[in-house]
Amino acid sequence: MRVDLFDFDLPDERIALRPAEPRDSARLLVVDPNSPSQLSDHRVQDLPSFLRPGDAIVFNDTRVIPAQLEGTRHREGAPGQQVSATLHMRVAPDRWKAFAKPGKRIKVGDRIQFGHDGNSCMLGSLEATVEEKGDSGEITLHFDLSGPSLDEAIATVGHIPLPPYIAAKRPEDERDRTDYQTIYAREEGAVAAPTAGLHFTPALFDTLDRLGVERHFVTLHVGAGTFLPVKADDTDDHKMHLEIGYVSAETAARLNAVKARGGRIVCVGTTSLRLIESAADNDGTIKAWSGPTGIFITPGYRFKAVDILMTNFHLPRSTLFMLVSAFAGFETMHGAYQHAIGSGYRFYSYGDASLLFRPALVPGQTR
């Protein structure tokens, strides 16, 4: 499909720079193609009223790390140069893939010393060698430290990698280390938060528990590629960056049991949806999963396992807006976004949420 079909105009003032307080007071646009009205305005606290006992909610428990590193590039015979690297996927205990700026000036073999304001970290020198160089400023960094020692150094010198549409308007601060993390974050490794999960509070969890809605957790380490624009003119020419995910055998079995007894699978965030769909067979059976996924969901995709999606509002021309258009319907989502813009919903990572239902099957149609 043409990428420009997924474009829309978003006023700058609709971009949220801070989350709602409390988290579950954010607005919730319910998009149900099967309802006569299709669109209805609510709050995240109202989520339980749209679920049933026996449904299961799937959360992504990845934890955001301070993956934004600032440093100085060193090369024999050349002056030092300030560089920025956003780690996005770990490939070995001592190696990370990263997006670097200015990427064109970095060469394989360059040494980079990272630390606050270009100084070495307090735990010792955090240095790396550029081992590989790919497209769009992507490099592979081979650090001198490895494993937990490297993790500790990154935590000391790194910054929370705020999305570019927030970072362009204000600097990261200490509050972001809490705000840009779900209350159930556990498995370290994400560069970006699974932002639909930012709306959940202990009180909302208690309400869902009393209703009889199950909670299950999977892990997908969200990469910086989620913020990259789609530069291709056609979706067939776009290459997704890989992200590492895990679905345990126990979680897969419990979700299959939910489906077998007529319950619905509700994914919180496009990250958990992409992981569940990666782990599902064509008949909808979910299996244990461990490894990279580069699943790219556009209109025409046949969903195998997920029934309901809770997600934030996404960038124009983004792979995530393509995904929600595939889930609830192309025309439906364009109408929903126009309603959200006109009604003052707050967009992107710190913004409001939507609850999307899949269109019902017509007679003779199969999933």
C-alpha positions in Angstrom: 0.0 0.0 0.0 1.1 3.6 -0.5 2.6 5.0 2.7 0.9 8.4 2.1 -2.5 6.8 2.6 -1.5 6.7 6.3 -0.7 10.4 6.6 -2.7 12.9 8.6 -2.3 16.4 10.0 -1.7 16.7 13.7 -1.6 20.1 15.5 1.5 20.5 17.5 -0.4 21.3 20.7 -1.9 17.8 20.6 1.5 16.2 21.5 1.6 15.4 25.2 4.8 16.3 27.0 3.8 14.9 30.4 1.5 12.0 31.3 -1.9 12.4 32.9 -2.1 12.4 36.7 -3.2 10.0 38.0 -2.2 7.7 35.2 -5.6 6.1 34.7 -7.3 9.4 34.4 -6.2 9.7 30.8 -8.9 9.7 28.2 -9.9 6.5 26.4 -11.4 6.5 22.9 -13.3 3.3 22.4 -13.3 2.3 18.7 -15.8 -0.5 18.0 -16.5 -1.0 14.3 -19.4 -3.4 15.3 -21.2 -0.7 17.3 -23.7 1.7 15.6 -21.8 4.7 16.9 -18.3 3.2 16.4 -16.7 5.9 18.6 -17.3 6.7 22.3 -15.3 8.8 24.8 -14.3 7.5 28.2 -11.5 7.4 30.7 -8.9 4.6 31.2 -10.6 3.9 34.6 -13.6 2.8 32.5 -11.6 0.0 30.9 -13.2 -2.8 33.0 -16.7 -2.0 31.8 -15.6 -3.1 28.3 -14.2 -6.4 29.5 -15.8 -9.7 30.7 -14.9 -12.3 33.3 -12.6 -14.8 31.7 -10.9 -12.3 29.4 -7.1 -12.1 29.6 -5.0 -9.0 29.4 -1.5 -9.3 28.0 1.1 -6.8 29.2 4.7 -6.3 28.0 6.9 -6.3 31.1 10.0 -4.9 29.4 11.9 -2.2 31.4 13.4 0.9 29.8 17.1 1.3 30.2 19.0 4.7 30.0 20.1 3.8 26.5 20.9 7.3 25.2 24.7 7.7 25.4 26.8 10.8 24.7 30.5 10.5 24.0 33.5 11.5 22.1 34.8 9.7 19.0 38.5 9.1 18.8 40.4 8.3 15.6 44.2 8.4 15.0 45.2 11.6 13.2 41.8 13.2 13.7 40.4 15.5 16.4 37.8 14.1 18.8 34.2 14.6 17.8 31.0 14.6 20.0 28.7 11.7 19.1 25.4 10.4 20.3 24.4 6.8 20.3 21.0 5.3 21.0 21.3 1.6 21.9 18.4 -0.4 20.4 19.2 -4.1 20.4 21.7 -6.2 22.4 23.4 -8.8 20.3 25.9 -10.2 22.8 27.0 -9.6 26.4 29.4 -6.9 25.2 27.8 -5.8 21.9 24.8 -3.5 21.1 23.4 -2.3 17.9 22.8 1.5 18.0 21.7 4.5 16.0 24.5 7.0 15.9 24.6 10.7 15.2 26.4 12.0 13.2 26.3 8.6 11.6 28.0 9.5 8.3 31.2 10.5 10.0 31.6 7.4 12.0 33.8 4.6 10.6 34.5 1.0 11.5 37.4 0.9 14.0 36.6 4.2 15.6 36.9 4.3 19.4 34.1 6.1 21.4 34.4 7.1 25.0 31.0 7.5 26.6 30.1 9.4 29.8 28.4 12.5 31.1 29.4 15.4 28.9 31.9 13.2 27.2 33.8 12.4 30.4 34.5 8.8 31.5 32.0 7.3 33.9 32.7 7.1 37.6 33.0 3.3 37.5 35.8 3.5 35.0 36.1 4.1 31.4 33.0 3.2 29.3 34.5 2.7 25.9 33.6 0.9 22.7 34.9 0.2 19.2 32.7 0.6 16.2 32.6 -3.0 14.9 30.1 -2.7 12.0 28.3 0.0 10.2 24.9 -0.4 8.5 22.2 1.8 6.9 20.5 4.9 8.4 23.2 5.5 11.0 23.1 2.1 12.5 26.3 0.8 14.0 27.4 -2.2 16.1 29.3 -1.2 19.3 31.8 -3.6 20.9 32.2 -2.4 24.5 35.3 -3.1 26.6 32.9 -4.1 29.4 30.6 -7.0 29.3 27.5 -8.4 31.0 26.5 -6.9 34.4 29.5 -4.6 34.4 28.4 -3.1 31.1 24.8 -2.8 32.4 26.0 -0.9 35.5 28.1 1.5 33.4 25.3 2.2 31.0 22.9 2.9 33.9 25.5 5.3 35.3 26.2 7.4 32.2 23.1 6.9 30.1 20.0 9.0 29.7 16.4 7.9 29.3 15.9 8.1 25.5 12.8 10.2 25.3 10.9 10.0 22.0 12.2 12.7 19.5 8.9 14.5 19.5 9.3 15.1 23.3 13.1 15.5 23.4 12.8 18.3 20.8 10.6 20.3 23.2 12.3 19.7 26.6 15.2 17.9 28.1 14.9 14.6 29.9 14.7 15.0 33.7 14.6 12.9 36.8 10.8 12.6 36.7 11.0 10.8 33.3 12.8 7.9 34.9 9.5 7.1 36.7 7.0 8.5 34.2 8.5 6.6 31.3 8.2 3.2 33.0 5.2 1.0 33.6 4.4 0.0 37.1 5.0 -3.6 36.2 8.3 -3.2 34.3 10.7 -6.0 35.1 12.9 -7.3 32.3 15.5 -4.7 31.4 16.4 -4.1 27.8 13.9 -1.7 26.2 14.9 1.6 24.6 11.3 2.8 24.4 8.4 2.2 26.8 5.4 0.1 25.9 3.4 3.3 26.3 -0.2 1.9 26.5 0.9 0.3 29.7 1.8 3.7 31.3 -1.9 4.2 32.0 -2.2 1.3 34.5 -2.3 1.8 38.3 -2.6 -0.5 41.2 -6.2 0.6 41.7 -7.0 -0.3 38.1 -5.4 -3.7 38.5 -7.5 -4.3 41.6 -10.7 -3.5 39.7 -9.7 -5.9 36.9 -8.9 -8.6 39.4 -12.3 -8.3 41.1 -13.9 -8.5 37.6 -12.2 -11.8 36.9 -9.9 -10.7 34.1 -6.6 -12.5 34.0 -3.3 -10.8 33.7 -0.4 -12.3 31.8 3.0 -10.9 30.9 5.3 -11.3 27.9 8.5 -9.5 27.1 9.4 -7.5 23.9 12.4 -5.2 24.2 11.2 -2.2 22.3 13.9 -0.7 20.0 14.6 2.8 18.8 13.4 1.6 15.4 9.9 2.2 16.6 10.5 6.0 16.2 12.1 5.7 12.7 10.0 7.2 9.9 8.9 5.1 7.0 11.0 6.5 4.2 9.7 4.1 1.5 6.8 5.2 -0.8 5.2 1.7 -0.6 4.8 -0.5 2.5 6.2 -3.4 0.6 9.6 -1.6 0.5 9.9 -0.9 4.2 12.2 -3.0 6.4 11.3 -3.4 10.0 14.1 -3.5 12.6 14.2 -6.7 14.7 13.2 -6.7 18.4 13.9 -9.5 20.9 10.9 -11.1 22.6 9.9 -13.9 24.9 6.6 -15.8 25.5 6.9 -18.5 28.1 5.4 -22.0 27.6 3.2 -21.4 30.7 1.9 -18.1 29.4 1.2 -19.6 26.0 -0.8 -22.5 27.6 -2.8 -20.2 29.8 -3.7 -17.9 26.8 -4.7 -20.9 24.7 -7.0 -22.0 27.6 -8.6 -18.6 27.7 -9.4 -18.8 24.0 -10.7 -22.4 24.3 -13.3 -21.4 26.9 -14.5 -18.4 24.9 -12.5 -15.6 26.6 -10.9 -12.8 24.6 -7.2 -11.9 24.5 -6.7 -8.2 25.1 -3.2 -6.8 24.3 -2.0 -3.7 26.0 0.2 -2.0 23.4 1.2 -2.8 19.9 4.4 -4.5 21.3 2.5 -7.2 23.1 0.2 -7.7 20.1 3.1 -8.1 17.7 4.8 -10.6 19.9 1.6 -12.7 20.4 0.9 -12.6 16.7 4.5 -13.7 16.1 4.1 -16.6 18.5 0.7 -17.7 17.1 0.1 -20.4 14.5 -2.3 -19.9 11.6 -5.0 -21.6 13.6 -4.6 -19.2 16.5 -2.7 -21.5 18.8 0.0 -19.6 20.7 3.3 -21.2 21.3 6.3 -20.4 23.4 8.6 -17.9 21.7 12.1 -16.7 22.2 14.0 -14.6 19.7 13.8 -11.7 17.2 10.6 -10.6 15.5 10.3 -8.2 12.7 6.6 -8.7 12.0 5.1 -5.8 10.0 1.3 -5.6 10.2 -0.5 -3.6 7.5 -4.2 -3.7 6.2 -4.9 -7.1 4.8 -3.1 -8.9 7.6 -5.1 -11.8 9.1 -5.0 -11.6 12.9 -4.6 -15.0 14.5 -5.0 -14.6 18.2 -5.6 -11.1 19.5 -9.2 -9.8 19.9 -8.9 -6.4 21.5 -6.1 -3.8 21.5 -5.4 -1.0 23.9 -2.9 1.5 22.5 -1.9 5.1 22.4 -2.3 7.5 19.4 0.5 7.1 16.9 2.6 9.1 14.4 1.4 9.8 10.9 2.9 7.5 8.3 4.2 5.2 11.0 4.2 1.4 11.1 2.0 1.6 14.3 -0.7 3.6 12.6 -0.6 1.0 9.8 -1.0 -1.7 12.5 -4.1 -0.1 14.1 -5.6 0.5 10.7 -5.2 -3.2 10.0 -6.7 -4.1 13.3 -9.9 -2.0 13.4 -10.2 -1.0 9.7 -8.5 1.6 7.5 -11.5 4.0 7.2 -12.5 3.4 10.9 -9.1 4.5 12.2 -8.8 7.5 10.0 -12.2 8.6 11.3 -11.2 7.8 14.9 -8.0 9.9 14.6 -9.9 12.9 13.2 -12.4 12.6 16.1 -9.5 12.4 18.6 -7.8 15.5 17.1 -11.0 17.5 17.0 -11.9 16.4 20.6 -8.6 17.4 22.2 -7.1 14.0 22.8 -3.4 14.0 23.7 -1.2 12.1 21.3 1.9 9.9 21.5 3.9 8.3 24.3 2.6 10.4 27.2 -0.8 10.9 25.6 -4.3 9.4 25.9 -5.3 5.9 24.9 -7.7 4.0 22.6 -9.4 0.7 22.9 -9.8 -1.1 19.6 -12.1 -3.9 18.6 -11.8 -6.0 15.5 -14.6 -5.9 13.0 -17.0 -8.8 13.1 -16.8 -11.4 10.4 -19.3 -11.4 7.6 -20.9 -14.7 6.7 -18.5 -17.0 4.9 -15.5 -15.0 5.9 -12.6 -16.5 7.8 -10.0 -14.9 10.0 
